[in-house]
Amino acid sequence: MDLSFSEADLAFRDEVRAWIAANMPADLRAIAEVDGHFEHADTMRWHRLLAAQGWVAPHWPRKFGGPGLTATQRFMLTEELELAGAPLLSPFGLVMVGPAIMQFGTPEQQQRFLPKILAGEEVWCQGYSEPGAGSDLASLRTTAVDDGDAFVVNGQKTWTTYAQYADWIFALVRTDPSVKKQAGISFLLIDMKSPGVEARPMLTIGHTPAFCDTFFDNVRVPKANLLGPLHGGWTVAKALLGHERTLIAAVGMSQRTIRRVKRIAAATRVGGRTLLDDPAWRGRIARLEIKLQALQMANYRALAGAALGHAPGPESSILKLRGSEIAQQAFELAMDVMGPDALSWFNQPGVVPELEQWVGPSYCYNRATTIYGGSNEIQKNIIAKMILGLPGT
């Protein structure tokens, strides 16, 4: 397995870096410099810039409007965007439902939805988790009852990220309660403007309205919006989650966080020397960097497999597990380096330097990384069963 980059790959990385430097608007760059919060309008503006360049959906094939990049180029593009602190595009249309529509959708569905996802004309959110069905997703209770030419949907979804901005939601619904719970689920594409749909934002401790509770009260969904076979939604959902868990490795984001931890440590003096000069602090930073390098090599192995045509398998659970843990550890280290100042944020003059206002909110928000995309406990079960072959899992 060849884990080295070719000259063409390295040239592509240079091209990406140069394009970001030349095309990221000054106001977005200023937010990126302090790892600040991008509003929805900021993210969509960046989406359209990437779409004009042809890089907004690097993994999409040319036949659906993608750039036809190699697996290595896709990885490099994603990593450079993370390192630059660029707005993180919503994965729900580009990474999740878009590829699902390519794989399971009818030609009519592909023609209707894919161009608008690519252009950023329609925003999507995900309707999986429910108040009583999170990690055990198959226990979901939102129902879709056959009513002639439509399904009538009733129930509640939770943790629907930025549903207040979404035009569409892809949702798992129960269409047959009489069979094994995984077998009676279908996958619906639901217009958020339909009568009976309500999204209620909730404020996170990071002070962002990132999540919503979404309610469905006798919502009529045309049968033409069924993706895949009736009662076949579990298969569609599993295909989506494999790609989501690979992305959650977030090597570039953790690299950027560690780089900023070093900057804070170099600027913080205790007892006549900086924290970066202290062997104990240097050791903590080095241990985390070693973990991140190991994760990066695992990501490269998955990348090499993808270059040979292998789809993400259960090894994506390893990337999700370790990537989310390392991301959290990086933010925890940032909080520790900041000391008591880490408890103050949101532009408090004279308390937290402007460049470090990102620490507190980012730490709070990223407590969820070991939960979303399938909790890490569930990932350990998948690894035990699908990779280690342990009985009883």
Secondary structure per residue as TSV (DSSP state, phi and psi in degrees):
chain	resnum	aa	ss	phi	psi
A	1	M	-	360.0	122.2
A	2	D	-	-93.3	114.3
A	3	L	-	-101.7	7.7
A	4	S	S	-89.3	159.0
A	5	F	-	-98.2	142.3
A	6	S	-	-79.0	167.9
A	7	E	H	-61.2	-36.0
A	8	A	H	-65.6	-39.0
A	9	D	H	-63.3	-45.3
A	10	L	H	-65.6	-35.2
A	11	A	H	-65.7	-37.4
A	12	F	H	-65.4	-40.3
A	13	R	H	-59.4	-43.0
A	14	D	H	-62.7	-38.7
A	15	E	H	-62.4	-42.8
A	16	V	H	-63.7	-46.9
A	17	R	H	-58.9	-43.5
A	18	A	H	-65.5	-40.3
A	19	W	H	-65.2	-43.9
A	20	I	H	-60.6	-44.9
A	21	A	H	-61.4	-34.4
A	22	A	H	-88.3	-21.3
A	23	N	H	-118.3	-12.1
A	24	M	S	-72.5	121.2
A	25	P	-	-57.7	150.5
A	26	A	H	-59.7	-38.9
A	27	D	H	-69.1	-35.6
A	28	L	H	-70.2	-38.3
A	29	R	H	-62.7	-37.5
A	30	A	H	-64.2	-39.5
A	31	I	H	-66.8	-41.9
A	32	A	H	-61.4	-35.9
A	33	E	H	-62.6	-29.9
A	34	V	T	-107.2	13.2
A	35	D	T	49.1	43.7
A	36	G	-	-79.1	-177.8
A	37	H	-	-90.1	124.6
A	38	F	-	-87.9	129.3
A	39	E	-	-74.0	165.5
A	40	H	H	-57.4	-40.9
A	41	A	H	-63.4	-36.6
A	42	D	H	-62.5	-45.8
A	43	T	H	-63.0	-41.7
A	44	M	H	-70.9	-31.5
A	45	R	H	-64.5	-42.7
A	46	W	H	-66.8	-37.3
A	47	H	H	-55.0	-47.1
A	48	R	H	-68.8	-34.3
A	49	L	H	-64.4	-44.0
A	50	L	H	-66.4	-36.0
A	51	A	H	-64.2	-41.2
A	52	A	H	-64.0	-32.4
A	53	Q	H	-78.5	-18.5
A	54	G	T	90.9	13.1
A	55	W	-	-112.5	9.0
A	56	V	S	-71.6	-26.4
A	57	A	S	-131.5	73.5
A	58	P	T	-62.6	-22.7
A	59	H	T	-94.5	-2.0
A	60	W	S	-77.3	139.2
A	61	P	-	-71.8	159.7
A	62	R	G	-58.7	-35.5
A	63	K	G	-62.8	-20.5
A	64	F	G	-109.3	13.4
A	65	G	T	99.8	4.8
A	66	G	-	-79.7	172.2
A	67	P	-	-86.2	-8.2
A	68	G	-	70.1	33.1
A	69	L	-	-73.5	154.6
A	70	T	-	-74.1	167.1
A	71	A	H	-59.4	-39.6
A	72	T	H	-66.6	-42.4
A	73	Q	H	-64.3	-38.3
A	74	R	H	-61.2	-45.0
A	75	F	H	-61.4	-46.0
A	76	M	H	-62.8	-41.8
A	77	L	H	-61.4	-46.9
A	78	T	H	-62.2	-44.2
A	79	E	H	-65.1	-41.3
A	80	E	H	-67.2	-36.1
A	81	L	H	-65.3	-39.9
A	82	E	H	-64.7	-44.8
A	83	L	H	-63.5	-31.1
A	84	A	T	-79.0	-8.9
A	85	G	T	71.1	22.6
A	86	A	-	-64.2	156.1
A	87	P	-	-52.6	132.6
A	88	L	-	-81.7	113.4
A	89	L	-	-68.3	147.1
A	90	S	-	-62.1	129.1
A	91	P	H	-82.4	-10.6
A	92	F	I	-66.8	-36.9
A	93	G	I	-87.5	-50.5
A	94	L	I	-71.0	-40.9
A	95	V	I	-101.5	-28.2
A	96	M	I	-107.6	-73.2
A	97	V	I	-72.6	-30.3
A	98	G	H	-57.6	-57.3
A	99	P	H	-59.2	-33.1
A	100	A	H	-65.4	-40.0
A	101	I	H	-65.8	-37.4
A	102	M	H	-60.3	-41.7
A	103	Q	H	-82.3	-40.8
A	104	F	H	-113.0	-12.2
A	105	G	-	-79.7	159.4
A	106	T	-	-77.3	162.2
A	107	P	H	-55.3	-36.4
A	108	E	H	-66.5	-41.2
A	109	Q	H	-65.4	-41.0
A	110	Q	H	-62.4	-43.3
A	111	Q	H	-69.1	-34.9
A	112	R	H	-72.9	-43.4
A	113	F	H	-101.8	-38.5
A	114	L	H	-63.8	-45.3
A	115	P	H	-60.2	-36.4
A	116	K	H	-73.6	-32.6
A	117	I	H	-64.6	-46.1
A	118	L	H	-61.9	-42.7
A	119	A	H	-79.7	-10.5
A	120	G	T	77.6	20.0
A	121	E	S	-81.8	-22.5
A	122	E	S	-132.9	131.6
A	123	V	-	-104.3	140.8
A	124	W	E	-116.2	156.5
A	125	C	E	-135.0	171.3
A	126	Q	E	-111.7	128.7
A	127	G	E	-111.7	76.2
A	128	Y	-	-108.2	-68.6
A	129	S	-	-64.8	148.7
A	130	E	B	-131.8	165.2
A	131	P	T	-53.4	-31.2
A	132	G	T	-113.1	14.4
A	133	A	B	-148.8	86.9
A	134	G	S	-107.6	-89.4
A	135	S	S	-64.4	-36.0
A	136	D	S	-90.4	71.5
A	137	L	G	-63.5	-30.0
A	138	A	G	-66.4	-10.1
A	139	S	G	-85.4	9.6
A	140	L	-	-57.6	149.8
A	141	R	-	-121.3	-4.0
A	142	T	-	-62.0	128.0
A	143	T	E	-107.2	152.0
A	144	A	E	-132.6	110.7
A	145	V	E	-101.8	132.1
A	146	D	E	-62.7	126.8
A	147	D	E	-140.0	63.3
A	148	G	T	79.1	-110.2
A	149	D	T	-91.8	8.1
A	150	A	E	-146.2	164.0
A	151	F	E	-102.4	143.9
A	152	V	E	-106.4	117.2
A	153	V	E	-104.5	132.8
A	154	N	E	-137.4	138.2
A	155	G	E	147.9	-166.9
A	156	Q	E	-140.7	138.0
A	157	K	E	-115.3	150.4
A	158	T	E	-131.9	166.1
A	159	W	-	57.9	31.1
A	160	T	-	-80.1	96.2
A	161	T	T	-60.2	124.6
A	162	Y	T	50.5	38.2
A	163	A	G	-63.9	-24.5
A	164	Q	G	-65.4	-17.7
A	165	Y	G	-103.3	-7.9
A	166	A	-	-80.4	145.1
A	167	D	S	-90.2	-30.0
A	168	W	E	-138.5	155.4
A	169	I	E	-132.2	135.0
A	170	F	E	-98.4	129.7
A	171	A	E	-133.8	142.6
A	172	L	E	-90.4	129.7
A	173	V	E	-135.1	153.9
A	174	R	E	-90.9	117.7
A	175	T	S	-107.9	-10.9
A	176	D	-	-145.8	100.9
A	177	P	T	-80.2	-2.8
A	178	S	T	-92.2	-7.0
A	179	V	S	-112.3	177.9
A	180	K	-	-52.0	140.6
A	181	K	G	-57.6	-36.4
A	182	Q	G	-69.2	-26.2
A	183	A	G	-83.0	-15.8
A	184	G	G	-104.4	26.8
A	185	I	E	-111.9	140.0
A	186	S	E	-124.2	164.8
A	187	F	E	-116.2	113.8
A	188	L	E	-115.0	146.6
A	189	L	E	-103.6	116.0
A	190	I	E	-120.5	128.9
A	191	D	E	-71.5	120.9
A	192	M	T	-67.9	-13.3
A	193	K	T	-89.2	1.5
A	194	S	S	-64.5	141.7
A	195	P	T	-56.3	134.0
A	196	G	T	99.0	-5.7
A	197	V	E	-96.5	130.0
A	198	E	E	-138.1	127.6
A	199	A	E	-109.3	125.1
A	200	R	E	-115.3	107.2
A	201	P	E	-65.6	150.4
A	202	M	E	-124.8	142.1
A	203	L	-	-87.3	128.0
A	204	T	-	-83.5	166.7
A	205	I	T	-70.2	-14.1
A	206	G	T	-82.0	3.7
A	207	H	S	68.7	34.7
A	208	T	-	-126.0	142.8
A	209	P	-	-83.3	61.0
A	210	A	-	-77.1	-30.3
A	211	F	E	-118.2	159.0
A	212	C	E	-138.4	155.0
A	213	D	E	-94.9	132.9
A	214	T	E	-121.4	127.3
A	215	F	E	-113.9	143.6
A	216	F	E	-123.9	117.4
A	217	D	E	-121.5	96.8
A	218	N	E	53.2	49.0
A	219	V	E	-84.0	125.2
A	220	R	E	-90.1	125.4
A	221	V	E	-121.7	118.7
A	222	P	E	-56.4	143.5
A	223	K	G	-64.1	-20.8
A	224	A	G	-64.2	-14.3
A	225	N	G	-95.9	12.1
A	226	L	B	-79.1	122.0
A	227	L	-	-98.7	122.4
A	228	G	S	80.2	-174.2
A	229	P	S	-74.0	155.5
A	230	L	T	-58.7	134.4
A	231	H	T	67.5	11.9
A	232	G	B	-105.8	19.2
A	233	G	H	-67.5	-27.1
A	234	W	H	-65.0	-37.8
A	235	T	H	-65.3	-42.0
A	236	V	H	-63.4	-43.2
A	237	A	H	-63.2	-41.3
A	238	K	H	-64.8	-36.3
A	239	A	H	-63.4	-39.1
A	240	L	H	-66.4	-43.0
A	241	L	H	-67.1	-30.1
A	242	G	H	-60.3	-41.0
A	243	H	H	-72.7	-37.3
A	244	E	H	-63.4	-41.2
A	245	R	H	-71.0	-30.5
A	246	T	H	-65.0	-41.1
A	247	L	H	-66.6	-31.6
A	248	I	T	-69.0	-9.8
A	249	A	T	-56.5	-38.7
A	250	A	-	47.2	50.2
A	251	V	H	-60.2	-44.2
A	252	G	H	-61.5	-40.3
A	253	M	H	-63.7	-43.0
A	254	S	H	-68.2	-36.2
A	255	Q	H	-60.2	-43.7
A	256	R	H	-65.0	-40.3
A	257	T	H	-63.6	-44.6
A	258	I	H	-64.3	-38.4
A	259	R	H	-60.2	-39.7
A	260	R	H	-74.8	-31.8
A	261	V	H	-59.9	-42.6
A	262	K	H	-62.0	-38.5
A	263	R	H	-64.2	-43.3
A	264	I	H	-64.3	-45.1
A	265	A	H	-62.1	-35.9
A	266	A	H	-71.5	-22.5
A	267	A	H	-97.5	-5.2
A	268	T	-	-104.4	119.9
A	269	R	E	-108.5	133.2
A	270	V	E	-136.9	122.6
A	271	G	T	63.8	33.1
A	272	G	T	88.0	-0.8
A	273	R	E	-139.8	159.7
A	274	T	E	-78.5	159.5
A	275	L	G	-62.6	-30.1
A	276	L	G	-69.8	-19.9
A	277	D	G	-86.3	-10.7
A	278	D	S	-81.7	124.2
A	279	P	H	-57.8	-34.6
A	280	A	H	-65.3	-45.9
A	281	W	H	-68.2	-41.2
A	282	R	H	-60.2	-38.6
A	283	G	H	-64.8	-40.9
A	284	R	H	-62.9	-43.4
A	285	I	H	-64.9	-43.0
A	286	A	H	-64.1	-42.1
A	287	R	H	-61.4	-39.2
A	288	L	H	-69.3	-38.3
A	289	E	H	-63.2	-37.4
A	290	I	H	-63.7	-43.7
A	291	K	H	-59.7	-42.2
A	292	L	H	-67.2	-37.9
A	293	Q	H	-64.0	-37.7
A	294	A	H	-64.7	-41.6
A	295	L	H	-63.0	-41.2
A	296	Q	H	-60.6	-39.7
A	297	M	H	-65.6	-38.8
A	298	A	H	-64.1	-37.8
A	299	N	H	-64.8	-39.6
A	300	Y	H	-64.1	-36.8
A	301	R	H	-63.7	-43.4
A	302	A	H	-63.8	-37.3
A	303	L	H	-63.9	-43.5
A	304	A	H	-62.9	-37.8
A	305	G	H	-65.2	-41.1
A	306	A	H	-63.4	-35.6
A	307	A	H	-64.3	-23.9
A	308	L	T	-92.4	4.5
A	309	G	T	95.0	10.4
A	310	H	-	-86.1	127.9
A	311	A	-	-74.8	156.5
A	312	P	-	-57.1	128.5
A	313	G	-	-113.2	-156.3
A	314	P	T	-63.2	-17.0
A	315	E	H	-63.9	-18.2
A	316	S	H	-63.2	-25.6
A	317	S	H	-66.8	-32.7
A	318	I	H	-65.1	-44.8
A	319	L	H	-63.1	-41.4
A	320	K	H	-65.2	-45.9
A	321	L	H	-60.4	-55.6
A	322	R	H	-72.9	-37.4
A	323	G	H	-63.0	-43.0
A	324	S	H	-69.6	-36.6
A	325	E	H	-65.6	-44.4
A	326	I	H	-66.7	-39.0
A	327	A	H	-59.4	-44.6
A	328	Q	H	-64.2	-42.0
A	329	Q	H	-63.2	-35.3
A	330	A	H	-65.1	-42.8
A	331	F	H	-71.4	-34.0
A	332	E	H	-62.6	-41.1
A	333	L	H	-64.4	-39.3
A	334	A	H	-61.1	-42.5
A	335	M	H	-61.8	-43.0
A	336	D	H	-64.3	-42.3
A	337	V	H	-64.6	-37.4
A	338	M	H	-69.1	-27.4
A	339	G	G	68.7	-146.4
A	340	P	G	-58.6	-27.8
A	341	D	G	-63.8	-20.5
A	342	A	G	-67.0	-17.0
A	343	L	G	-82.6	-4.2
A	344	S	-	-118.7	131.3
A	345	W	-	-153.7	-160.7
A	346	F	S	62.5	52.5
A	347	N	S	59.6	48.3
A	348	Q	-	-89.4	104.9
A	349	P	T	-58.9	136.7
A	350	G	T	78.2	-3.4
A	351	V	T	-103.2	-53.8
A	352	V	S	-120.2	126.0
A	353	P	-	-54.4	144.4
A	354	E	G	-54.8	-38.1
A	355	L	G	-68.0	-15.8
A	356	E	G	-111.7	13.4
A	357	Q	T	-68.8	-11.4
A	358	W	T	-74.4	-21.1
A	359	V	H	-62.8	-57.0
A	360	G	H	-59.9	-54.6
A	361	P	H	-59.8	-40.0
A	362	S	H	-66.2	-40.3
A	363	Y	H	-59.0	-48.4
A	364	C	H	-62.7	-47.8
A	365	Y	H	-62.5	-39.6
A	366	N	G	-82.3	4.7
A	367	R	G	-63.5	-20.1
A	368	A	G	-84.2	-7.9
A	369	T	G	-65.1	-26.3
A	370	T	G	-85.2	3.2
A	371	I	T	-112.1	-52.1
A	372	Y	T	-72.0	158.5
A	373	G	T	74.6	16.3
A	374	G	S	96.3	118.0
A	375	S	-	-59.7	156.1
A	376	N	H	-65.1	-27.6
A	377	E	H	-63.1	-40.2
A	378	I	H	-67.3	-38.2
A	379	Q	H	-62.3	-37.8
A	380	K	H	-63.9	-37.7
A	381	N	H	-64.5	-40.9
A	382	I	H	-63.8	-44.1
A	383	I	I	-62.1	-44.0
A	384	A	I	-62.1	-40.6
A	385	K	I	-81.9	-49.1
A	386	M	I	-88.0	-25.0
A	387	I	I	-107.6	-48.7
A	388	L	S	-85.2	-19.8
A	389	G	-	67.8	31.0
A	390	L	-	-75.3	138.0
A	391	P	T	-74.2	156.4
A	392	G	T	76.4	15.0
A	393	T	-	-112.8	360.0
